[in-house]
């Protein structure tokens, strides 16, 4: 019985080896051929060796077959990887219809690479009207709020102002009364992918970049989109909020007589 199983394994192993040899000839580039050698031929050779072990049992021949099988399982993938890396570094190109390139160097974008460094701040004790004027003049949707020591203490956004105006009058209000005190911020070394994920999940329009407690930049949705599309477009994209905010600003000026 052991001989039948052993010969069956050897036969199947030979078939795998033959298919691997066909792959070495027919596949389009060295990387696909290495796949054939690594997977198909390794599987076939290991099955042949295991068949020899089943047929021979725990004899010196069977023990050698097992040792060879373990050796091949360890060295074959390692050797294939080394060959592939060497070929890639030597300039051997992938097949033109390859869909991915795992050896291509990946440049991780970080906050410092995309952030806007010219940041406009406002003090928490400034009038809320002042924040509205800055937002309108600079056509931005939010301002970091920093204290006298230039430490980030909050952020004031169009949404904050609109929410506050629905409950209270804004003529005598201070920035600290309407701002969001709990601010999500990132260091300059933070990966842009993580920042984009946070902005998306929390529906933020921007996040401050903070180093040693000081705001050193701002990353907005537009900054990330510009990196993704490689295009610069300074015009606003969210017009509904802009119109609502401008309407609020005009109303404020009428009430203030300005």
Backbone as CSV, one residue per row, in Angstrom:
resi,resn,N_x,N_y,N_z,CA_x,CA_y,CA_z,C_x,C_y,C_z
1,UNK,0.830,-1.213,0.000,0.000,0.000,0.000,0.870,1.271,0.000
2,UNK,1.937,1.228,0.823,2.822,2.384,0.888,3.503,2.639,-0.452
3,UNK,3.768,1.542,-1.197,4.394,1.709,-2.507,3.449,2.398,-3.480
4,UNK,2.160,2.045,-3.425,1.171,2.668,-4.321,1.071,4.169,-4.037
5,UNK,0.973,4.499,-2.724,0.878,5.918,-2.348,2.159,6.656,-2.743
6,UNK,3.297,6.020,-2.489,4.575,6.638,-2.814,4.717,6.906,-4.297
7,UNK,4.398,5.888,-5.113,4.503,6.079,-6.558,3.498,7.110,-7.069
8,UNK,2.320,7.153,-6.447,1.311,8.149,-6.840,1.815,9.559,-6.570
9,UNK,2.417,9.737,-5.377,2.970,11.054,-5.052,4.103,11.431,-5.999
10,UNK,4.944,10.464,-6.307,6.049,10.729,-7.235,5.518,11.102,-8.613
11,UNK,4.473,10.420,-9.059,3.896,10.702,-10.376,3.294,12.106,-10.432
12,UNK,2.538,12.445,-9.378,1.944,13.787,-9.336,3.047,14.842,-9.262
13,UNK,4.109,14.543,-8.503,5.219,15.478,-8.398,5.900,15.706,-9.741
14,UNK,6.066,14.640,-10.500,6.667,14.766,-11.831,5.792,15.634,-12.730
15,UNK,4.462,15.468,-12.597,3.536,16.280,-13.392,3.684,17.762,-13.056
16,UNK,3.786,18.082,-11.754,3.995,19.469,-11.339,5.309,20.019,-11.901
17,UNK,6.348,19.208,-11.849,7.639,19.647,-12.377,7.562,19.928,-13.880
18,UNK,6.835,19.067,-14.599,6.688,19.270,-16.039,5.928,20.563,-16.347
19,UNK,4.863,20.786,-15.558,4.098,22.022,-15.749,4.964,23.242,-15.428
20,UNK,5.793,23.122,-14.401,6.700,24.215,-14.062,7.703,24.474,-15.178
21,UNK,8.184,23.413,-15.802,9.126,23.565,-16.919,8.464,24.247,-18.114
22,UNK,7.196,23.894,-18.341,6.446,24.565,-19.410,6.324,26.060,-19.107
23,UNK,6.058,26.375,-17.809,5.968,27.779,-17.400,7.268,28.518,-17.614
24,UNK,8.385,27.865,-17.343,9.686,28.492,-17.541,9.915,28.863,-19.004
25,UNK,9.292,28.117,-19.901,9.470,28.359,-21.334,8.432,29.351,-21.863
26,UNK,7.186,29.203,-21.399,6.088,29.943,-22.015,5.757,31.272,-21.336
27,UNK,6.033,31.420,-20.051,5.658,32.660,-19.360,6.489,33.838,-19.876
28,UNK,5.915,35.062,-19.823,6.472,36.186,-20.598,7.737,36.840,-20.053
29,UNK,7.983,36.793,-18.741,9.188,37.466,-18.240,9.813,36.661,-17.112
30,UNK,10.972,37.119,-16.662,11.731,36.380,-15.661,10.973,36.267,-14.348
31,UNK,10.151,37.250,-14.028,9.443,37.238,-12.753,8.327,36.195,-12.754
32,UNK,7.608,36.095,-13.857,6.587,35.053,-13.974,7.222,33.671,-14.012
33,UNK,8.375,33.555,-14.638,9.071,32.266,-14.696,9.556,31.852,-13.315
34,UNK,10.000,32.825,-12.537,10.401,32.522,-11.166,9.210,32.041,-10.339
35,UNK,8.036,32.588,-10.635,6.828,32.103,-9.963,6.600,30.630,-10.275
36,UNK,6.766,30.284,-11.537,6.591,28.879,-11.936,7.600,27.986,-11.227
37,UNK,8.859,28.445,-11.175,9.894,27.651,-10.530,9.670,27.551,-9.029
38,UNK,9.278,28.653,-8.427,9.121,28.684,-6.974,7.942,27.842,-6.510
39,UNK,6.839,27.960,-7.204,5.621,27.297,-6.730,5.452,25.896,-7.315
40,UNK,5.358,25.854,-8.630,5.057,24.567,-9.257,6.192,23.561,-9.101
41,UNK,7.412,23.980,-9.422,8.545,23.053,-9.357,8.861,22.684,-7.915
42,UNK,8.755,23.644,-7.016,8.987,23.329,-5.602,7.970,22.328,-5.100
43,UNK,6.699,22.549,-5.441,5.654,21.599,-5.050,5.920,20.222,-5.637
44,UNK,6.256,20.181,-6.924,6.508,18.894,-7.578,7.682,18.159,-6.974
45,UNK,8.786,18.849,-6.748,9.985,18.210,-6.193,9.738,17.721,-4.772
46,UNK,9.019,18.520,-3.983,8.704,18.101,-2.608,7.790,16.867,-2.607
47,UNK,6.852,16.809,-3.528,5.975,15.630,-3.605,6.771,14.389,-4.010
48,UNK,7.726,14.573,-4.916,8.582,13.429,-5.304,9.368,12.936,-4.089
49,UNK,9.969,13.853,-3.361,10.757,13.480,-2.180,9.881,12.861,-1.097
50,UNK,8.675,13.401,-0.930,7.774,12.819,0.075,7.312,11.435,-0.363
51,UNK,7.104,11.265,-1.657,6.759,9.937,-2.168,7.866,8.928,-1.904
52,UNK,9.128,9.377,-2.083,10.266,8.507,-1.773,10.263,8.129,-0.303
53,UNK,9.942,9.104,0.572,9.885,8.825,2.012,8.779,7.818,2.333
54,UNK,7.592,8.020,1.725,6.485,7.092,1.981,6.847,5.685,1.528
55,UNK,7.485,5.583,0.396,7.857,4.276,-0.144,8.978,3.625,0.676
56,UNK,9.946,4.441,1.103,11.118,3.874,1.788,10.923,3.752,3.288
57,UNK,10.032,4.588,3.853,9.835,4.554,5.298,10.994,5.229,6.018
58,UNK,11.114,4.929,7.321,12.170,5.539,8.137,13.492,4.806,7.951
59,UNK,14.000,4.968,6.759,15.293,4.398,6.402,16.238,5.553,6.107
60,UNK,17.546,5.283,5.954,18.455,6.383,5.597,18.004,7.127,4.347
61,UNK,17.450,6.394,3.365,16.964,7.047,2.148,15.775,7.939,2.446
62,UNK,14.840,7.411,3.262,13.668,8.208,3.615,14.028,9.449,4.411
63,UNK,14.983,9.323,5.336,15.419,10.464,6.140,16.067,11.529,5.263
64,UNK,16.888,11.099,4.309,17.525,12.039,3.389,16.477,12.769,2.543
65,UNK,15.438,12.012,2.129,14.366,12.629,1.339,13.655,13.726,2.131
66,UNK,13.383,13.463,3.420,12.730,14.460,4.266,13.614,15.686,4.459
67,UNK,14.900,15.462,4.711,15.829,16.578,4.886,15.923,17.434,3.620
68,UNK,15.968,16.762,2.463,16.022,17.498,1.194,14.752,18.315,0.978
69,UNK,13.604,17.736,1.366,12.331,18.428,1.207,12.297,19.700,2.056
70,UNK,12.743,19.600,3.324,12.789,20.777,4.196,13.748,21.822,3.629
71,UNK,14.900,21.353,3.142,15.896,22.271,2.572,15.317,23.032,1.382
72,UNK,14.600,22.326,0.512,14.018,22.967,-0.680,12.931,23.969,-0.291
73,UNK,12.103,23.600,0.697,11.030,24.497,1.135,11.588,25.803,1.706
74,UNK,12.759,25.745,2.314,13.363,26.942,2.888,14.114,27.757,1.834
75,UNK,14.893,27.077,1.022,15.800,27.790,0.117,15.162,28.236,-1.190
76,UNK,14.166,27.503,-1.673,13.605,27.841,-2.979,12.938,29.220,-3.008
77,UNK,12.036,29.530,-2.054,11.450,30.882,-2.071,12.496,31.978,-1.846
78,UNK,13.464,31.703,-0.959,14.507,32.694,-0.686,15.351,32.967,-1.926
79,UNK,15.725,31.903,-2.611,16.533,32.061,-3.821,15.755,32.786,-4.912
80,UNK,14.464,32.444,-5.055,13.648,33.108,-6.078,13.521,34.598,-5.794
81,UNK,13.331,34.937,-4.522,13.225,36.355,-4.147,14.529,37.090,-4.444
82,UNK,15.654,36.453,-4.091,16.956,37.077,-4.343,17.192,37.275,-5.838
83,UNK,16.823,36.295,-6.635,16.984,36.408,-8.083,16.106,37.524,-8.653
84,UNK,14.867,37.586,-8.151,13.947,38.614,-8.646,14.445,40.007,-8.278
85,UNK,14.899,40.185,-7.037,15.423,41.483,-6.619,16.663,41.872,-7.426
86,UNK,17.533,40.875,-7.639,18.734,41.144,-8.418,18.412,41.534,-9.841
87,UNK,17.445,40.834,-10.445,17.050,41.152,-11.813,16.431,42.543,-11.895
88,UNK,15.619,42.894,-10.884,14.959,44.199,-10.880,15.986,45.319,-10.757
89,UNK,16.943,45.133,-9.844,17.976,46.160,-9.651,18.899,46.265,-10.857
90,UNK,19.025,45.154,-11.588,19.871,45.174,-12.791,19.159,45.810,-13.981
91,UNK,17.892,46.132,-13.815,17.165,46.816,-14.875,16.300,45.927,-15.738
92,UNK,16.094,44.663,-15.333,15.224,43.772,-16.102,13.786,44.225,-15.910
93,UNK,13.115,44.566,-16.991,11.779,45.133,-16.927,10.712,44.074,-16.755
94,UNK,9.619,44.459,-16.121,8.463,43.577,-16.017,7.782,43.485,-17.374
95,UNK,6.994,42.440,-17.531,6.159,42.303,-18.718,5.261,43.520,-18.827
96,UNK,5.065,44.021,-20.033,4.327,45.266,-20.241,2.884,45.201,-19.758
97,UNK,2.316,44.007,-19.624,0.937,43.879,-19.146,0.860,43.527,-17.662
98,UNK,1.980,43.621,-16.956,1.963,43.386,-15.512,1.101,44.447,-14.838
99,UNK,0.339,44.032,-13.833,-0.615,44.948,-13.201,-0.091,45.552,-11.903
100,UNK,1.004,45.051,-11.350,1.551,45.630,-10.129,3.059,45.430,-10.087
101,UNK,3.701,46.280,-9.309,5.164,46.233,-9.179,5.504,46.414,-7.703
102,UNK,5.660,45.280,-7.001,5.911,45.337,-5.563,7.339,45.754,-5.226
103,UNK,8.215,45.761,-6.206,9.589,46.170,-5.955,9.800,47.663,-6.163
104,UNK,8.819,48.319,-6.731,8.952,49.753,-6.984,9.021,50.509,-5.670
105,UNK,10.004,51.386,-5.499,10.119,52.141,-4.243,8.868,52.966,-3.974
106,UNK,8.428,52.956,-2.721,7.238,53.696,-2.327,7.650,54.923,-1.529
107,UNK,7.307,56.085,-2.011,7.585,57.324,-1.293,6.371,57.673,-0.441
108,UNK,6.544,57.597,0.866,5.438,57.871,1.778,5.297,59.380,1.954
109,UNK,4.152,59.905,1.573,3.900,61.333,1.744,3.574,61.621,3.199
110,UNK,4.169,62.679,3.711,3.927,63.064,5.097,3.347,64.471,5.137
111,UNK,2.835,64.825,6.297,2.151,66.110,6.434,3.030,67.271,5.983
112,UNK,4.314,67.215,6.323,5.217,68.315,5.971,5.336,68.501,4.455
113,UNK,5.023,67.418,3.685,5.153,67.491,2.233,3.972,68.188,1.569
114,UNK,2.819,68.211,2.235,1.614,68.739,1.588,1.001,69.927,2.322
115,UNK,1.419,70.164,3.553,0.737,71.185,4.362,0.972,72.597,3.826
116,UNK,0.002,73.455,4.077,0.150,74.881,3.784,0.857,75.523,4.975
117,UNK,1.975,76.171,4.713,2.797,76.714,5.800,2.398,78.135,6.187
118,UNK,1.709,78.822,5.296,1.257,80.174,5.615,-0.103,80.075,6.307
119,UNK,-0.059,80.062,7.625,-1.274,79.839,8.420,-1.691,81.133,9.090
120,UNK,-2.966,81.460,8.977,-3.522,82.624,9.660,-4.121,82.174,10.985
121,UNK,-3.749,82.844,12.074,-4.234,82.489,13.407,-5.178,83.562,13.937
122,UNK,-5.805,83.233,15.052,-6.600,84.228,15.763,-6.545,83.905,17.253
123,UNK,-6.589,84.944,18.069,-6.543,84.786,19.523,-7.938,84.463,20.048
124,UNK,-8.048,83.636,21.077,-9.379,83.279,21.586,-10.159,84.454,22.153
125,UNK,-9.458,85.557,22.519,-10.152,86.714,23.087,-10.544,87.754,22.030
126,UNK,-10.244,87.471,20.773,-10.691,88.358,19.690,-12.204,88.229,19.523
127,UNK,-12.805,89.261,18.961,-14.242,89.202,18.697,-14.530,88.182,17.594
128,UNK,-15.674,87.554,17.704,-16.071,86.577,16.697,-16.237,87.241,15.336
129,UNK,-16.642,88.509,15.345,-16.776,89.255,14.096,-15.434,89.343,13.365
130,UNK,-14.345,89.460,14.129,-13.016,89.517,13.534,-12.695,88.218,12.806
131,UNK,-13.060,87.091,13.411,-12.840,85.788,12.775,-13.631,85.690,11.476
132,UNK,-14.861,86.205,11.490,-15.696,86.177,10.289,-15.064,87.010,9.177
133,UNK,-14.556,88.167,9.541,-13.921,89.040,8.549,-12.694,88.350,7.924
134,UNK,-11.890,87.672,8.760,-10.688,86.996,8.250,-11.074,85.853,7.320
135,UNK,-12.064,85.067,7.737,-12.506,83.939,6.915,-13.038,84.420,5.568
136,UNK,-13.790,85.517,5.600,-14.348,86.058,4.361,-13.262,86.645,3.463
137,UNK,-12.375,87.397,4.059,-11.326,88.070,3.290,-10.375,87.063,2.641
138,UNK,-9.989,86.049,3.391,-9.007,85.091,2.884,-9.647,83.894,2.169
139,UNK,-10.978,83.853,2.171,-11.709,82.774,1.500,-11.272,81.403,2.002
140,UNK,-11.215,81.297,3.332,-10.901,80.024,3.971,-12.073,79.640,4.876
141,UNK,-12.085,78.416,5.340,-13.236,77.935,6.103,-12.941,77.700,7.573
142,UNK,-11.691,77.900,7.995,-11.378,77.678,9.392,-10.076,78.346,9.793
143,UNK,-9.963,78.646,11.094,-8.772,79.305,11.637,-8.310,78.592,12.895
144,UNK,-7.023,78.296,13.007,-6.512,77.807,14.286,-6.578,78.936,15.318
145,UNK,-6.915,78.592,16.542,-6.975,79.566,17.622,-5.779,79.334,18.532
146,UNK,-4.940,80.346,18.696,-3.738,80.208,19.520,-3.742,81.286,20.604
147,UNK,-3.146,80.952,21.757,-3.083,81.912,22.858,-1.885,82.839,22.707
148,UNK,-1.607,83.611,23.739,-0.512,84.590,23.673,0.852,83.929,23.546
149,UNK,0.949,82.644,23.885,2.204,81.905,23.771,2.289,81.129,22.460
150,UNK,1.345,81.403,21.562,1.279,80.756,20.241,1.002,79.259,20.321
151,UNK,0.392,78.830,21.426,0.022,77.427,21.604,-1.400,77.207,21.111
152,UNK,-1.620,76.136,20.386,-2.947,75.827,19.847,-3.924,75.531,20.978
153,UNK,-5.055,76.241,20.997,-6.071,76.029,22.037,-7.432,75.678,21.436
154,UNK,-7.547,75.754,20.111,-8.826,75.436,19.494,-8.814,75.749,18.013
155,UNK,-9.985,75.644,17.418,-10.143,75.983,16.011,-11.531,76.574,15.821
156,UNK,-11.626,77.606,15.022,-12.912,78.238,14.733,-13.208,78.066,13.255
157,UNK,-14.369,77.518,12.938,-14.729,77.224,11.558,-16.053,77.881,11.191
158,UNK,-16.341,77.868,9.928,-17.642,78.363,9.466,-18.779,77.632,10.167
159,UNK,-18.631,76.324,10.302,-19.672,75.524,10.949,-19.872,75.964,12.392
160,UNK,-18.763,76.233,13.105,-18.864,76.695,14.501,-19.628,78.012,14.576
161,UNK,-19.296,78.924,13.664,-19.931,80.242,13.680,-21.417,80.139,13.366
162,UNK,-21.752,79.329,12.375,-23.164,79.161,12.008,-23.948,78.524,13.142
163,UNK,-23.357,77.508,13.775,-24.030,76.849,14.904,-24.219,77.823,16.068
164,UNK,-23.199,78.640,16.333,-23.295,79.605,17.435,-24.349,80.663,17.141
165,UNK,-24.392,81.156,15.880,-25.335,82.224,15.521,-26.780,81.761,15.588
166,UNK,-27.007,80.469,15.500,-28.374,79.949,15.592,-28.908,79.993,17.013
167,UNK,-28.009,80.138,17.982,-28.417,80.128,19.390,-28.228,81.481,20.074
168,UNK,-27.197,82.210,19.660,-26.866,83.474,20.325,-26.499,84.538,19.289
169,UNK,-26.498,85.776,19.748,-26.049,86.873,18.885,-24.532,86.898,18.856
170,UNK,-23.993,87.268,17.708,-22.542,87.207,17.541,-21.849,88.555,17.662
171,UNK,-22.637,89.633,17.850,-22.047,90.964,17.816,-20.982,91.165,18.904
172,UNK,-21.239,90.656,20.115,-20.308,90.865,21.226,-19.594,89.569,21.632
173,UNK,-19.765,88.532,20.852,-19.193,87.233,21.223,-17.690,87.201,20.977
174,UNK,-17.003,86.425,21.790,-15.573,86.181,21.628,-15.361,84.871,20.869
175,UNK,-14.201,84.767,20.287,-13.872,83.551,19.535,-13.952,82.317,20.420
176,UNK,-13.486,82.426,21.673,-13.464,81.268,22.565,-14.854,80.709,22.846
177,UNK,-15.895,81.553,22.684,-17.253,81.107,22.955,-17.800,80.212,21.847
178,UNK,-17.287,80.371,20.645,-17.814,79.604,19.509,-16.854,78.542,19.002
179,UNK,-15.584,78.648,19.363,-14.581,77.736,18.807,-14.743,76.314,19.322
180,UNK,-14.151,75.380,18.587,-14.052,73.992,19.027,-12.737,73.847,19.774
181,UNK,-12.841,73.525,21.063,-11.634,73.450,21.890,-10.886,72.132,21.708
182,UNK,-11.631,71.083,21.455,-10.995,69.768,21.279,-10.611,69.615,19.808
183,UNK,-9.335,69.795,19.532,-8.860,69.830,18.148,-8.077,68.556,17.825
184,UNK,-8.390,67.985,16.673,-7.599,66.867,16.156,-6.439,67.443,15.358
185,UNK,-5.230,67.130,15.778,-4.047,67.653,15.093,-3.068,66.519,14.825
186,UNK,-2.080,66.805,13.985,-1.078,65.812,13.612,0.307,66.452,13.632
187,UNK,1.343,65.650,13.864,2.708,66.160,13.765,3.145,66.231,12.308
188,UNK,4.214,66.950,12.000,4.673,67.059,10.609,5.047,65.714,9.986
189,UNK,5.412,64.722,10.816,5.835,63.428,10.287,4.668,62.481,10.029
190,UNK,3.463,62.898,10.331,2.295,62.023,10.135,2.104,61.700,8.661
191,UNK,1.693,60.470,8.382,1.457,60.055,6.997,0.175,60.695,6.473
192,UNK,0.239,61.161,5.231,-0.914,61.816,4.612,-2.102,60.853,4.527
193,UNK,-1.810,59.572,4.326,-2.892,58.577,4.249,-3.712,58.559,5.534
194,UNK,-3.040,58.639,6.690,-3.751,58.638,7.969,-4.530,59.937,8.154
195,UNK,-3.941,61.041,7.719,-4.634,62.325,7.817,-5.889,62.316,6.947
196,UNK,-5.753,61.802,5.721,-6.902,61.734,4.808,-8.004,60.854,5.384
197,UNK,-7.617,59.761,6.023,-8.598,58.860,6.623,-9.344,59.563,7.753
198,UNK,-8.623,60.320,8.577,-9.248,61.057,9.679,-10.188,62.133,9.157
199,UNK,-9.741,62.872,8.141,-10.576,63.918,7.546,-11.851,63.320,6.971
200,UNK,-11.713,62.170,6.308,-12.867,61.527,5.686,-13.855,61.017,6.732
201,UNK,-13.349,60.319,7.742,-14.235,59.720,8.745,-14.948,60.766,9.590
202,UNK,-14.249,61.855,9.909,-14.832,62.883,10.785,-15.448,64.050,10.029
203,UNK,-15.368,63.973,8.690,-15.918,65.020,7.836,-15.306,66.394,8.146
204,UNK,-13.990,66.378,8.442,-13.271,67.630,8.630,-12.979,68.250,7.276
205,UNK,-12.705,69.563,7.294,-12.244,70.216,6.071,-10.757,70.529,6.135
206,UNK,-10.219,70.521,7.357,-8.790,70.738,7.526,-8.388,70.266,8.917
207,UNK,-7.074,69.997,9.089,-6.519,69.684,10.409,-5.213,70.453,10.575
208,UNK,-4.952,70.985,11.760,-3.692,71.699,11.979,-2.528,70.727,12.170
209,UNK,-1.362,71.148,11.757,-0.142,70.381,11.954,0.639,71.072,13.064
210,UNK,0.898,70.329,14.127,1.455,70.925,15.346,2.785,70.278,15.688
211,UNK,3.748,71.129,16.040,5.059,70.656,16.480,5.442,71.426,17.743
212,UNK,5.688,70.670,18.829,6.017,71.282,20.128,4.946,72.262,20.580
213,UNK,3.693,71.909,20.313,2.580,72.745,20.733,2.279,73.918,19.820
214,UNK,3.132,74.181,18.840,2.946,75.312,17.936,2.394,74.834,16.592
215,UNK,1.492,75.609,16.028,0.950,75.288,14.709,1.975,75.665,13.647
216,UNK,2.390,74.689,12.865,3.389,74.946,11.812,2.797,74.815,10.416
217,UNK,1.528,74.389,10.341,0.908,74.244,9.034,-0.525,73.768,9.142
218,UNK,-1.166,73.706,8.014,-2.550,73.222,7.915,-2.617,72.257,6.736
219,UNK,-3.290,71.130,6.928,-3.567,70.226,5.814,-5.074,70.197,5.605
220,UNK,-5.492,70.608,4.426,-6.913,70.635,4.098,-7.235,69.559,3.081
221,UNK,-8.510,69.373,2.855,-8.926,68.415,1.824,-8.367,68.833,0.469
222,UNK,-8.322,70.124,0.228,-7.806,70.608,-1.056,-6.325,70.285,-1.207
223,UNK,-5.554,70.408,-0.119,-4.123,70.068,-0.188,-3.933,68.617,-0.600
224,UNK,-4.751,67.741,-0.022,-4.630,66.310,-0.330,-5.068,66.041,-1.764
225,UNK,-6.156,66.662,-2.182,-6.644,66.468,-3.555,-5.621,66.967,-4.565
226,UNK,-4.984,68.086,-4.263,-3.975,68.631,-5.175,-2.806,67.669,-5.340
227,UNK,-2.437,66.994,-4.256,-1.361,66.019,-4.352,-1.808,64.822,-5.183
228,UNK,-3.054,64.399,-4.990,-3.556,63.229,-5.716,-3.714,63.507,-7.198
229,UNK,-4.158,64.711,-7.523,-4.438,65.034,-8.929,-3.317,65.812,-9.596
230,UNK,-2.374,66.331,-8.760,-1.266,67.152,-9.284,-1.782,68.395,-9.981
231,UNK,-2.906,68.919,-9.470,-3.473,70.127,-10.068,-3.638,71.191,-8.990
232,UNK,-3.538,72.434,-9.383,-3.733,73.550,-8.472,-4.978,74.310,-8.899
233,UNK,-5.922,74.410,-7.970,-7.164,75.115,-8.268,-7.575,75.896,-7.024
234,UNK,-7.280,77.182,-6.978,-7.526,77.947,-5.765,-8.984,78.306,-5.531
235,UNK,-9.876,78.007,-6.450,-11.269,78.398,-6.290,-11.973,77.454,-5.330
236,UNK,-12.950,77.959,-4.552,-13.655,77.113,-3.594,-14.417,76.016,-4.310
237,UNK,-14.587,74.888,-3.632,-15.347,73.787,-4.203,-16.676,73.580,-3.495
238,UNK,-16.767,73.979,-2.235,-17.996,73.771,-1.487,-18.734,75.103,-1.431
239,UNK,-19.636,75.341,-2.358,-20.260,76.651,-2.497,-21.465,76.825,-1.565
240,UNK,-22.102,75.730,-1.180,-23.266,75.859,-0.313,-22.874,76.480,1.022
241,UNK,-21.814,75.974,1.637,-21.354,76.525,2.906,-20.867,77.953,2.715
242,UNK,-20.184,78.234,1.613,-19.677,79.580,1.358,-20.831,80.587,1.256
243,UNK,-21.886,80.215,0.515,-23.040,81.105,0.354,-23.722,81.363,1.691
244,UNK,-23.853,80.290,2.496,-24.496,80.427,3.796,-23.680,81.336,4.703
245,UNK,-22.359,81.160,4.652,-21.490,81.982,5.490,-21.505,83.443,5.050
246,UNK,-21.473,83.687,3.743,-21.506,85.067,3.238,-22.815,85.759,3.587
247,UNK,-23.905,84.985,3.536,-25.208,85.528,3.913,-25.200,85.939,5.380
248,UNK,-24.605,85.094,6.221,-24.499,85.391,7.642,-23.652,86.641,7.864
249,UNK,-22.587,86.765,7.115,-21.692,87.922,7.253,-22.391,89.221,6.854
250,UNK,-23.169,89.150,5.769,-23.921,90.346,5.338,-24.952,90.753,6.396
251,UNK,-25.577,89.727,6.997,-26.568,89.999,8.040,-25.913,90.646,9.232
252,UNK,-24.728,90.186,9.594,-23.984,90.747,10.720,-23.657,92.211,10.485
253,UNK,-23.251,92.522,9.263,-22.870,93.894,8.937,-24.082,94.831,8.989
254,UNK,-25.244,94.334,8.572,-26.450,95.152,8.627,-26.806,95.463,10.074
255,UNK,-26.727,94.417,10.937,-27.059,94.614,12.355,-26.084,95.578,13.010
256,UNK,-24.769,95.464,12.619,-23.759,96.319,13.199,-23.710,97.703,12.565
257,UNK,-24.448,97.851,11.509,-24.461,99.149,10.850,-23.223,99.438,10.055
258,UNK,-22.405,98.340,9.767,-21.175,98.548,9.016,-21.388,98.411,7.545
